Amino acid sequence: MQDFVDKVLSSPLYLTIGIVLIVVLFFSIFKRIIKLIIILVIALILYVVYVRYTGNSVKDRVERMVK
């Protein structure tokens, strides 16, 4: 394992490839997390609109769900 790390750190080509792979992986994970957050926010907004449309209070519904 130490030989592999030494080889990667000593060669600029391998180091560049490693950095590019890490950046691509980071952005891929970040993109998925952002999509998940957007979907959850949209679902929350739709739930609040539904609760308000049916004439209930959001606070009452949350308290009922907690119990």
N, CA, C and O atoms as a Tripos MOL2 file, in Angstrom:
@<TRIPOS>MOLECULE
protein
  268   267    67     0     0
PROTEIN
NO_CHARGES

@<TRIPOS>ATOM
      1 N           0.8280   -1.1870    0.0000 N.3       1 MET1
      2 CA          0.0000    0.0000    0.0000 C.3       1 MET1
      3 C           0.8750    1.2550    0.0000 C.2       1 MET1
      4 O           0.5780    2.2290   -0.6920 O.2       1 MET1
      5 N           1.9430    1.2210    0.7720 N.am      2 GLN2
      6 CA          2.8370    2.3750    0.8440 C.3       2 GLN2
      7 C           3.5120    2.6200   -0.5010 C.2       2 GLN2
      8 O           3.7420    3.7680   -0.8810 O.2       2 GLN2
      9 N           3.8310    1.5410   -1.2240 N.am      3 ASP3
     10 CA          4.4310    1.6880   -2.5600 C.3       3 ASP3
     11 C           3.4640    2.3850   -3.5130 C.2       3 ASP3
     12 O           3.8650    3.2350   -4.3080 O.2       3 ASP3
     13 N           2.2050    2.0210   -3.4250 N.am      4 PHE4
     14 CA          1.1830    2.6460   -4.2740 C.3       4 PHE4
     15 C           1.0710    4.1330   -3.9850 C.2       4 PHE4
     16 O           1.0270    4.9400   -4.9140 O.2       4 PHE4
     17 N           1.0240    4.5070   -2.7150 N.am      5 VAL5
     18 CA          0.9320    5.9190   -2.3260 C.3       5 VAL5
     19 C           2.1720    6.6700   -2.7800 C.2       5 VAL5
     20 O           2.0640    7.7890   -3.2830 O.2       5 VAL5
     21 N           3.3300    6.0850   -2.6150 N.am      6 ASP6
     22 CA          4.5650    6.7360   -3.0580 C.3       6 ASP6
     23 C           4.5770    6.9420   -4.5690 C.2       6 ASP6
     24 O           5.0020    7.9910   -5.0530 O.2       6 ASP6
     25 N           4.1130    5.9430   -5.3090 N.am      7 LYS7
     26 CA          4.0870    6.0450   -6.7690 C.3       7 LYS7
     27 C           3.1270    7.1460   -7.2210 C.2       7 LYS7
     28 O           3.4440    7.9230   -8.1210 O.2       7 LYS7
     29 N           1.9590    7.2080   -6.5950 N.am      8 VAL8
     30 CA          0.9580    8.2230   -6.9710 C.3       8 VAL8
     31 C           1.4630    9.6140   -6.6270 C.2       8 VAL8
     32 O           1.3140   10.5390   -7.4260 O.2       8 VAL8
     33 N           2.0520    9.7760   -5.4620 N.am      9 LEU9
     34 CA          2.5170   11.0980   -5.0450 C.3       9 LEU9
     35 C           3.7640   11.5500   -5.7990 C.2       9 LEU9
     36 O           4.0070   12.7520   -5.9110 O.2       9 LEU9
     37 N           4.5460   10.6290   -6.3090 N.am     10 SER10
     38 CA          5.7710   11.0120   -7.0060 C.3      10 SER10
     39 C           5.5390   11.3200   -8.4820 C.2      10 SER10
     40 O           6.3500   12.0160   -9.0920 O.2      10 SER10
     41 N           4.4630   10.8250   -9.0630 N.am     11 SER11
     42 CA          4.1990   11.0400  -10.4790 C.3      11 SER11
     43 C           3.1210   12.1110  -10.6580 C.2      11 SER11
     44 O           2.0080   11.9490  -10.1570 O.2      11 SER11
     45 N           3.4300   13.1980  -11.3610 N.am     12 PRO12
     46 CA          2.4270   14.2490  -11.5770 C.3      12 PRO12
     47 C           1.2080   13.7580  -12.3630 C.2      12 PRO12
     48 O           0.0900   14.2190  -12.1330 O.2      12 PRO12
     49 N           1.4230   12.8350  -13.2760 N.am     13 LEU13
     50 CA          0.2980   12.3140  -14.0600 C.3      13 LEU13
     51 C          -0.6830   11.5600  -13.1660 C.2      13 LEU13
     52 O          -1.8890   11.7990  -13.2230 O.2      13 LEU13
     53 N          -0.1690   10.6590  -12.3470 N.am     14 TYR14
     54 CA         -1.0380    9.9040  -11.4400 C.3      14 TYR14
     55 C          -1.7050   10.8170  -10.4190 C.2      14 TYR14
     56 O          -2.8710   10.6200  -10.0750 O.2      14 TYR14
     57 N          -0.9850   11.7950   -9.9450 N.am     15 LEU15
     58 CA         -1.5390   12.7380   -8.9790 C.3      15 LEU15
     59 C          -2.6750   13.5380   -9.6080 C.2      15 LEU15
     60 O          -3.7060   13.7480   -8.9680 O.2      15 LEU15
     61 N          -2.5070   13.9870  -10.8440 N.am     16 THR16
     62 CA         -3.5510   14.7370  -11.5450 C.3      16 THR16
     63 C          -4.7840   13.8740  -11.7730 C.2      16 THR16
     64 O          -5.9100   14.3270  -11.5700 O.2      16 THR16
     65 N          -4.5760   12.6490  -12.1880 N.am     17 ILE17
     66 CA         -5.7030   11.7250  -12.3950 C.3      17 ILE17
     67 C          -6.4420   11.4850  -11.0830 C.2      17 ILE17
     68 O          -7.6720   11.4710  -11.0610 O.2      17 ILE17
     69 N          -5.7190   11.3000  -10.0110 N.am     18 GLY18
     70 CA         -6.3360   11.0960   -8.7010 C.3      18 GLY18
     71 C          -7.1460   12.2920   -8.2490 C.2      18 GLY18
     72 O          -8.2490   12.1390   -7.7240 O.2      18 GLY18
     73 N          -6.6060   13.4810   -8.4510 N.am     19 ILE19
     74 CA         -7.3190   14.6970   -8.0480 C.3      19 ILE19
     75 C          -8.5840   14.8710   -8.8820 C.2      19 ILE19
     76 O          -9.6340   15.2280   -8.3490 O.2      19 ILE19
     77 N          -8.4890   14.6220  -10.1830 N.am     20 VAL20
     78 CA         -9.6670   14.7330  -11.0530 C.3      20 VAL20
     79 C         -10.7440   13.7320  -10.6260 C.2      20 VAL20
     80 O         -11.9240   14.0780  -10.5790 O.2      20 VAL20
     81 N         -10.3510   12.5140  -10.3190 N.am     21 LEU21
     82 CA        -11.3280   11.5150   -9.8650 C.3      21 LEU21
     83 C         -11.9910   11.9140   -8.5510 C.2      21 LEU21
     84 O         -13.1930   11.7170   -8.3770 O.2      21 LEU21
     85 N         -11.2240   12.4660   -7.6390 N.am     22 ILE22
     86 CA        -11.7800   12.9140   -6.3600 C.3      22 ILE22
     87 C         -12.7660   14.0590   -6.5730 C.2      22 ILE22
     88 O         -13.8300   14.0820   -5.9540 O.2      22 ILE22
     89 N         -12.4250   15.0050   -7.4400 N.am     23 VAL23
     90 CA        -13.3160   16.1390   -7.7140 C.3      23 VAL23
     91 C         -14.6080   15.6610   -8.3680 C.2      23 VAL23
     92 O         -15.6900   16.1170   -7.9980 O.2      23 VAL23
     93 N         -14.5090   14.7490   -9.3340 N.am     24 VAL24
     94 CA        -15.7060   14.2150   -9.9950 C.3      24 VAL24
     95 C         -16.5820   13.4790   -8.9890 C.2      24 VAL24
     96 O         -17.8020   13.6370   -8.9980 O.2      24 VAL24
     97 N         -15.9810   12.6900   -8.1370 N.am     25 LEU25
     98 CA        -16.7300   11.9710   -7.1130 C.3      25 LEU25
     99 C         -17.4210   12.9390   -6.1550 C.2      25 LEU25
    100 O         -18.5820   12.7390   -5.8000 O.2      25 LEU25
    101 N         -16.7140   13.9810   -5.7410 N.am     26 PHE26
    102 CA        -17.2900   14.9740   -4.8350 C.3      26 PHE26
    103 C         -18.5010   15.6580   -5.4700 C.2      26 PHE26
    104 O         -19.5490   15.7850   -4.8370 O.2      26 PHE26
    105 N         -18.3560   16.0930   -6.7160 N.am     27 PHE27
    106 CA        -19.4670   16.7710   -7.3700 C.3      27 PHE27
    107 C         -20.6410   15.8390   -7.6160 C.2      27 PHE27
    108 O         -21.7920   16.2710   -7.5650 O.2      27 PHE27
    109 N         -20.3730   14.5830   -7.8810 N.am     28 SER28
    110 CA        -21.4480   13.6120   -8.0680 C.3      28 SER28
    111 C         -22.2520   13.4270   -6.7860 C.2      28 SER28
    112 O         -23.4830   13.4290   -6.8110 O.2      28 SER28
    113 N         -21.5610   13.2700   -5.6850 N.am     29 ILE29
    114 CA        -22.2420   13.1290   -4.3880 C.3      29 ILE29
    115 C         -22.9820   14.4120   -4.0360 C.2      29 ILE29
    116 O         -24.1230   14.3610   -3.5770 O.2      29 ILE29
    117 N         -22.3500   15.5560   -4.2430 N.am     30 PHE30
    118 CA        -22.9660   16.8480   -3.9410 C.3      30 PHE30
    119 C         -24.2290   17.0450   -4.7690 C.2      30 PHE30
    120 O         -25.2360   17.5360   -4.2570 O.2      30 PHE30
    121 N         -24.1850   16.6670   -6.0430 N.am     31 LYS31
    122 CA        -25.3310   16.8170   -6.9320 C.3      31 LYS31
    123 C         -26.5090   15.9690   -6.4460 C.2      31 LYS31
    124 O         -27.6520   16.4240   -6.4590 O.2      31 LYS31
    125 N         -26.2270   14.7440   -6.0220 N.am     32 ARG32
    126 CA        -27.2990   13.8790   -5.5180 C.3      32 ARG32
    127 C         -27.9000   14.4230   -4.2250 C.2      32 ARG32
    128 O         -29.1120   14.3470   -4.0270 O.2      32 ARG32
    129 N         -27.0760   14.9590   -3.3610 N.am     33 ILE33
    130 CA        -27.5740   15.5160   -2.1010 C.3      33 ILE33
    131 C         -28.4500   16.7260   -2.3790 C.2      33 ILE33
    132 O         -29.5000   16.8880   -1.7560 O.2      33 ILE33
    133 N         -28.0280   17.5830   -3.3130 N.am     34 ILE34
    134 CA        -28.8220   18.7580   -3.6650 C.3      34 ILE34
    135 C         -30.1660   18.3370   -4.2500 C.2      34 ILE34
    136 O         -31.1890   18.9320   -3.9120 O.2      34 ILE34
    137 N         -30.1900   17.3270   -5.1180 N.am     35 LYS35
    138 CA        -31.4510   16.8310   -5.6700 C.3      35 LYS35
    139 C         -32.3700   16.3280   -4.5650 C.2      35 LYS35
    140 O         -33.5690   16.6050   -4.5780 O.2      35 LYS35
    141 N         -31.8170   15.5970   -3.6170 N.am     36 LEU36
    142 CA        -32.6140   15.0760   -2.5130 C.3      36 LEU36
    143 C         -33.1920   16.2100   -1.6790 C.2      36 LEU36
    144 O         -34.3600   16.1650   -1.2920 O.2      36 LEU36
    145 N         -32.3900   17.2180   -1.4020 N.am     37 ILE37
    146 CA        -32.8610   18.3600   -0.6180 C.3      37 ILE37
    147 C         -33.9770   19.0970   -1.3570 C.2      37 ILE37
    148 O         -34.9710   19.4880   -0.7460 O.2      37 ILE37
    149 N         -33.8170   19.2880   -2.6640 N.am     38 ILE38
    150 CA        -34.8480   19.9680   -3.4500 C.3      38 ILE38
    151 C         -36.1480   19.1740   -3.4310 C.2      38 ILE38
    152 O         -37.2220   19.7550   -3.2730 O.2      38 ILE38
    153 N         -36.0680   17.8630   -3.5880 N.am     39 ILE39
    154 CA        -37.2760   17.0270   -3.5550 C.3      39 ILE39
    155 C         -37.9510   17.1000   -2.1920 C.2      39 ILE39
    156 O         -39.1770   17.1870   -2.1130 O.2      39 ILE39
    157 N         -37.1590   17.0650   -1.1130 N.am     40 LEU40
    158 CA        -37.7430   17.1470    0.2300 C.3      40 LEU40
    159 C         -38.4050   18.4990    0.4740 C.2      40 LEU40
    160 O         -39.4650   18.5610    1.0950 O.2      40 LEU40
    161 N         -37.8040   19.5690    0.0010 N.am     41 VAL41
    162 CA        -38.3880   20.9050    0.1730 C.3      41 VAL41
    163 C         -39.6900   21.0060   -0.6110 C.2      41 VAL41
    164 O         -40.6720   21.5510   -0.1050 O.2      41 VAL41
    165 N         -39.7150   20.4910   -1.8330 N.am     42 ILE42
    166 CA        -40.9480   20.5170   -2.6280 C.3      42 ILE42
    167 C         -42.0410   19.6990   -1.9480 C.2      42 ILE42
    168 O         -43.1950   20.1240   -1.9080 O.2      42 ILE42
    169 N         -41.6930   18.5380   -1.4160 N.am     43 ALA43
    170 CA        -42.6710   17.7070   -0.7110 C.3      43 ALA43
    171 C         -43.2040   18.4190    0.5280 C.2      43 ALA43
    172 O         -44.3980   18.3490    0.8190 O.2      43 ALA43
    173 N         -42.3330   19.0990    1.2500 N.am     44 LEU44
    174 CA        -42.7680   19.8480    2.4330 C.3      44 LEU44
    175 C         -43.7040   20.9860    2.0510 C.2      44 LEU44
    176 O         -44.7170   21.2100    2.7140 O.2      44 LEU44
    177 N         -43.3730   21.6960    0.9970 N.am     45 ILE45
    178 CA        -44.2270   22.7990    0.5370 C.3      45 ILE45
    179 C         -45.5900   22.2650    0.1030 C.2      45 ILE45
    180 O         -46.6200   22.8500    0.4350 O.2      45 ILE45
    181 N         -45.6000   21.1530   -0.6410 N.am     46 LEU46
    182 CA        -46.8750   20.5670   -1.0610 C.3      46 LEU46
    183 C         -47.6970   20.1090    0.1370 C.2      46 LEU46
    184 O         -48.9190   20.2570    0.1380 O.2      46 LEU46
    185 N         -47.0490   19.5590    1.1510 N.am     47 TYR47
    186 CA        -47.7680   19.1350    2.3570 C.3      47 TYR47
    187 C         -48.3890   20.3290    3.0760 C.2      47 TYR47
    188 O         -49.5420   20.2710    3.5020 O.2      47 TYR47
    189 N         -47.6210   21.4110    3.2090 N.am     48 VAL48
    190 CA        -48.1430   22.6130    3.8760 C.3      48 VAL48
    191 C         -49.3140   23.1840    3.0840 C.2      48 VAL48
    192 O         -50.3150   23.5930    3.6730 O.2      48 VAL48
    193 N         -49.2040   23.2170    1.7620 N.am     49 VAL49
    194 CA        -50.3050   23.7240    0.9290 C.3      49 VAL49
    195 C         -51.5280   22.8310    1.0960 C.2      49 VAL49
    196 O         -52.6450   23.3380    1.2000 O.2      49 VAL49
    197 N         -51.3450   21.5270    1.1240 N.am     50 TYR50
    198 CA        -52.4630   20.6030    1.3030 C.3      50 TYR50
    199 C         -53.1430   20.8150    2.6540 C.2      50 TYR50
    200 O         -54.3710   20.8610    2.7370 O.2      50 TYR50
    201 N         -52.3500   20.9410    3.6980 N.am     51 VAL51
    202 CA        -52.9220   21.1260    5.0360 C.3      51 VAL51
    203 C         -53.6870   22.4440    5.1000 C.2      51 VAL51
    204 O         -54.7790   22.4970    5.6660 O.2      51 VAL51
    205 N         -53.1330   23.4950    4.5330 N.am     52 ARG52
    206 CA        -53.8240   24.7870    4.5420 C.3      52 ARG52
    207 C         -55.0790   24.7370    3.6740 C.2      52 ARG52
    208 O         -56.0840   25.3610    4.0130 O.2      52 ARG52
    209 N         -55.0390   24.0100    2.5680 N.am     53 TYR53
    210 CA        -56.1830   23.9130    1.6690 C.3      53 TYR53
    211 C         -57.3430   23.1830    2.3260 C.2      53 TYR53
    212 O         -58.5020   23.5270    2.0930 O.2      53 TYR53
    213 N         -57.0450   22.1800    3.1460 N.am     54 THR54
    214 CA        -58.1010   21.4330    3.8210 C.3      54 THR54
    215 C         -58.6440   22.1800    5.0300 C.2      54 THR54
    216 O         -59.5930   21.7170    5.6630 O.2      54 THR54
    217 N         -58.0610   23.3210    5.3590 N.am     55 GLY55
    218 CA        -58.5880   24.1430    6.4390 C.3      55 GLY55
    219 C         -57.9880   23.8540    7.7950 C.2      55 GLY55
    220 O         -58.4500   24.4150    8.7890 O.2      55 GLY55
    221 N         -57.0080   23.0290    7.8810 N.am     56 ASN56
    222 CA        -56.3640   22.7090    9.1480 C.3      56 ASN56
    223 C         -55.1920   23.6430    9.3950 C.2      56 ASN56
    224 O         -54.7250   24.3380    8.4920 O.2      56 ASN56
    225 N         -54.7340   23.6450   10.6160 N.am     57 SER57
    226 CA        -53.5550   24.4140   10.9770 C.3      57 SER57
    227 C         -52.3300   23.5020   10.8820 C.2      57 SER57
    228 O         -52.3610   22.3490   11.3120 O.2      57 SER57
    229 N         -51.2750   24.0330   10.3220 N.am     58 VAL58
    230 CA        -50.0450   23.2530   10.1970 C.3      58 VAL58
    231 C         -49.5130   22.8890   11.5800 C.2      58 VAL58
    232 O         -49.0310   21.7760   11.7910 O.2      58 VAL58
    233 N         -49.6000   23.8230   12.5150 N.am     59 LYS59
    234 CA        -49.1070   23.5820   13.8730 C.3      59 LYS59
    235 C         -49.8880   22.4410   14.5320 C.2      59 LYS59
    236 O         -49.2940   21.5830   15.1840 O.2      59 LYS59
    237 N         -51.2130   22.4250   14.3660 N.am     60 ASP60
    238 CA        -52.0270   21.3510   14.9420 C.3      60 ASP60
    239 C         -51.6680   19.9960   14.3360 C.2      60 ASP60
    240 O         -51.5730   18.9990   15.0520 O.2      60 ASP60
    241 N         -51.4680   19.9610   13.0060 N.am     61 ARG61
    242 CA        -51.1180   18.7090   12.3410 C.3      61 ARG61
    243 C         -49.7580   18.1770   12.8160 C.2      61 ARG61
    244 O         -49.5840   16.9730   13.0060 O.2      61 ARG61
    245 N         -48.8090   19.0820   13.0020 N.am     62 VAL62
    246 CA        -47.4900   18.6500   13.4690 C.3      62 VAL62
    247 C         -47.5790   18.1160   14.8850 C.2      62 VAL62
    248 O         -46.9630   17.0990   15.2030 O.2      62 VAL62
    249 N         -48.3340   18.7840   15.7340 N.am     63 GLU63
    250 CA        -48.5000   18.3090   17.1110 C.3      63 GLU63
    251 C         -49.1920   16.9520   17.1480 C.2      63 GLU63
    252 O         -48.8410   16.1070   17.9720 O.2      63 GLU63
    253 N         -50.1830   16.7250   16.2580 N.am     64 ARG64
    254 CA        -50.8430   15.4270   16.1950 C.3      64 ARG64
    255 C         -49.9020   14.3370   15.7140 C.2      64 ARG64
    256 O         -49.9580   13.2100   16.2050 O.2      64 ARG64
    257 N         -49.0380   14.6600   14.7600 N.am     65 MET65
    258 CA        -48.0870   13.6580   14.2670 C.3      65 MET65
    259 C         -47.0560   13.2990   15.3320 C.2      65 MET65
    260 O         -46.6200   12.1510   15.4130 O.2      65 MET65
    261 N         -46.6630   14.2770   16.1500 N.am     66 VAL66
    262 CA        -45.6810   14.0080   17.1970 C.3      66 VAL66
    263 C         -46.2680   13.0650   18.2370 C.2      66 VAL66
    264 O         -45.5720   12.1830   18.7410 O.2      66 VAL66
    265 N         -47.5350   13.2430   18.5580 N.am     67 LYS67
    266 CA        -48.1830   12.3610   19.5550 C.3      67 LYS67
    267 C         -48.4870   11.0760   18.8740 C.2      67 LYS67
    268 O         -49.0340   10.1630   19.4930 O.2      67 LYS67
@<TRIPOS>BOND
     1     1     2 1
     2     2     3 1
     3     3     4 2
     4     3     5 am
     5     5     6 1
     6     6     7 1
     7     7     8 2
     8     7     9 am
     9     9    10 1
    10    10    11 1
    11    11    12 2
    12    11    13 am
    13    13    14 1
    14    14    15 1
    15    15    16 2
    16    15    17 am
    17    17    18 1
    18    18    19 1
    19    19    20 2
    20    19    21 am
    21    21    22 1
    22    22    23 1
    23    23    24 2
    24    23    25 am
    25    25    26 1
    26    26    27 1
    27    27    28 2
    28    27    29 am
    29    29    30 1
    30    30    31 1
    31    31    32 2
    32    31    33 am
    33    33    34 1
    34    34    35 1
    35    35    36 2
    36    35    37 am
    37    37    38 1
    38    38    39 1
    39    39    40 2
    40    39    41 am
    41    41    42 1
    42    42    43 1
    43    43    44 2
    44    43    45 am
    45    45    46 1
    46    46    47 1
    47    47    48 2
    48    47    49 am
    49    49    50 1
    50    50    51 1
    51    51    52 2
    52    51    53 am
    53    53    54 1
    54    54    55 1
    55    55    56 2
    56    55    57 am
    57    57    58 1
    58    58    59 1
    59    59    60 2
    60    59    61 am
    61    61    62 1
    62    62    63 1
    63    63    64 2
    64    63    65 am
    65    65    66 1
    66    66    67 1
    67    67    68 2
    68    67    69 am
    69    69    70 1
    70    70    71 1
    71    71    72 2
    72    71    73 am
    73    73    74 1
    74    74    75 1
    75    75    76 2
    76    75    77 am
    77    77    78 1
    78    78    79 1
    79    79    80 2
    80    79    81 am
    81    81    82 1
    82    82    83 1
    83    83    84 2
    84    83    85 am
    85    85    86 1
    86    86    87 1
    87    87    88 2
    88    87    89 am
    89    89    90 1
    90    90    91 1
    91    91    92 2
    92    91    93 am
    93    93    94 1
    94    94    95 1
    95    95    96 2
    96    95    97 am
    97    97    98 1
    98    98    99 1
    99    99   100 2
   100    99   101 am
   101   101   102 1
   102   102   103 1
   103   103   104 2
   104   103   105 am
   105   105   106 1
   106   106   107 1
   107   107   108 2
   108   107   109 am
   109   109   110 1
   110   110   111 1
   111   111   112 2
   112   111   113 am
   113   113   114 1
   114   114   115 1
   115   115   116 2
   116   115   117 am
   117   117   118 1
   118   118   119 1
   119   119   120 2
   120   119   121 am
   121   121   122 1
   122   122   123 1
   123   123   124 2
   124   123   125 am
   125   125   126 1
   126   126   127 1
   127   127   128 2
   128   127   129 am
   129   129   130 1
   130   130   131 1
   131   131   132 2
   132   131   133 am
   133   133   134 1
   134   134   135 1
   135   135   136 2
   136   135   137 am
   137   137   138 1
   138   138   139 1
   139   139   140 2
   140   139   141 am
   141   141   142 1
   142   142   143 1
   143   143   144 2
   144   143   145 am
   145   145   146 1
   146   146   147 1
   147   147   148 2
   148   147   149 am
   149   149   150 1
   150   150   151 1
   151   151   152 2
   152   151   153 am
   153   153   154 1
   154   154   155 1
   155   155   156 2
   156   155   157 am
   157   157   158 1
   158   158   159 1
   159   159   160 2
   160   159   161 am
   161   161   162 1
   162   162   163 1
   163   163   164 2
   164   163   165 am
   165   165   166 1
   166   166   167 1
   167   167   168 2
   168   167   169 am
   169   169   170 1
   170   170   171 1
   171   171   172 2
   172   171   173 am
   173   173   174 1
   174   174   175 1
   175   175   176 2
   176   175   177 am
   177   177   178 1
   178   178   179 1
   179   179   180 2
   180   179   181 am
   181   181   182 1
   182   182   183 1
   183   183   184 2
   184   183   185 am
   185   185   186 1
   186   186   187 1
   187   187   188 2
   188   187   189 am
   189   189   190 1
   190   190   191 1
   191   191   192 2
   192   191   193 am
   193   193   194 1
   194   194   195 1
   195   195   196 2
   196   195   197 am
   197   197   198 1
   198   198   199 1
   199   199   200 2
   200   199   201 am
   201   201   202 1
   202   202   203 1
   203   203   204 2
   204   203   205 am
   205   205   206 1
   206   206   207 1
   207   207   208 2
   208   207   209 am
   209   209   210 1
   210   210   211 1
   211   211   212 2
   212   211   213 am
   213   213   214 1
   214   214   215 1
   215   215   216 2
   216   215   217 am
   217   217   218 1
   218   218   219 1
   219   219   220 2
   220   219   221 am
   221   221   222 1
   222   222   223 1
   223   223   224 2
   224   223   225 am
   225   225   226 1
   226   226   227 1
   227   227   228 2
   228   227   229 am
   229   229   230 1
   230   230   231 1
   231   231   232 2
   232   231   233 am
   233   233   234 1
   234   234   235 1
   235   235   236 2
   236   235   237 am
   237   237   238 1
   238   238   239 1
   239   239   240 2
   240   239   241 am
   241   241   242 1
   242   242   243 1
   243   243   244 2
   244   243   245 am
   245   245   246 1
   246   246   247 1
   247   247   248 2
   248   247   249 am
   249   249   250 1
   250   250   251 1
   251   251   252 2
   252   251   253 am
   253   253   254 1
   254   254   255 1
   255   255   256 2
   256   255   257 am
   257   257   258 1
   258   258   259 1
   259   259   260 2
   260   259   261 am
   261   261   262 1
   262   262   263 1
   263   263   264 2
   264   263   265 am
   265   265   266 1
   266   266   267 1
   267   267   268 2
@<TRIPOS>SUBSTRUCTURE
     1 MET1         2 RESIDUE 1 A MET
     2 GLN2         6 RESIDUE 1 A GLN
     3 ASP3        10 RESIDUE 1 A ASP
     4 PHE4        14 RESIDUE 1 A PHE
     5 VAL5        18 RESIDUE 1 A VAL
     6 ASP6        22 RESIDUE 1 A ASP
     7 LYS7        26 RESIDUE 1 A LYS
     8 VAL8        30 RESIDUE 1 A VAL
     9 LEU9        34 RESIDUE 1 A LEU
    10 SER10       38 RESIDUE 1 A SER
    11 SER11       42 RESIDUE 1 A SER
    12 PRO12       46 RESIDUE 1 A PRO
    13 LEU13       50 RESIDUE 1 A LEU
    14 TYR14       54 RESIDUE 1 A TYR
    15 LEU15       58 RESIDUE 1 A LEU
    16 THR16       62 RESIDUE 1 A THR
    17 ILE17       66 RESIDUE 1 A ILE
    18 GLY18       70 RESIDUE 1 A GLY
    19 ILE19       74 RESIDUE 1 A ILE
    20 VAL20       78 RESIDUE 1 A VAL
    21 LEU21       82 RESIDUE 1 A LEU
    22 ILE22       86 RESIDUE 1 A ILE
    23 VAL23       90 RESIDUE 1 A VAL
    24 VAL24       94 RESIDUE 1 A VAL
    25 LEU25       98 RESIDUE 1 A LEU
    26 PHE26      102 RESIDUE 1 A PHE
    27 PHE27      106 RESIDUE 1 A PHE
    28 SER28      110 RESIDUE 1 A SER
    29 ILE29      114 RESIDUE 1 A ILE
    30 PHE30      118 RESIDUE 1 A PHE
    31 LYS31      122 RESIDUE 1 A LYS
    32 ARG32      126 RESIDUE 1 A ARG
    33 ILE33      130 RESIDUE 1 A ILE
    34 ILE34      134 RESIDUE 1 A ILE
    35 LYS35      138 RESIDUE 1 A LYS
    36 LEU36      142 RESIDUE 1 A LEU
    37 ILE37      146 RESIDUE 1 A ILE
    38 ILE38      150 RESIDUE 1 A ILE
    39 ILE39      154 RESIDUE 1 A ILE
    40 LEU40      158 RESIDUE 1 A LEU
    41 VAL41      162 RESIDUE 1 A VAL
    42 ILE42      166 RESIDUE 1 A ILE
    43 ALA43      170 RESIDUE 1 A ALA
    44 LEU44      174 RESIDUE 1 A LEU
    45 ILE45      178 RESIDUE 1 A ILE
    46 LEU46      182 RESIDUE 1 A LEU
    47 TYR47      186 RESIDUE 1 A TYR
    48 VAL48      190 RESIDUE 1 A VAL
    49 VAL49      194 RESIDUE 1 A VAL
    50 TYR50      198 RESIDUE 1 A TYR
    51 VAL51      202 RESIDUE 1 A VAL
    52 ARG52      206 RESIDUE 1 A ARG
    53 TYR53      210 RESIDUE 1 A TYR
    54 THR54      214 RESIDUE 1 A THR
    55 GLY55      218 RESIDUE 1 A GLY
    56 ASN56      222 RESIDUE 1 A ASN
    57 SER57      226 RESIDUE 1 A SER
    58 VAL58      230 RESIDUE 1 A VAL
    59 LYS59      234 RESIDUE 1 A LYS
    60 ASP60      238 RESIDUE 1 A ASP
    61 ARG61      242 RESIDUE 1 A ARG
    62 VAL62      246 RESIDUE 1 A VAL
    63 GLU63      250 RESIDUE 1 A GLU
    64 ARG64      254 RESIDUE 1 A ARG
    65 MET65      258 RESIDUE 1 A MET
    66 VAL66      262 RESIDUE 1 A VAL
    67 LYS67      266 RESIDUE 1 A LYS
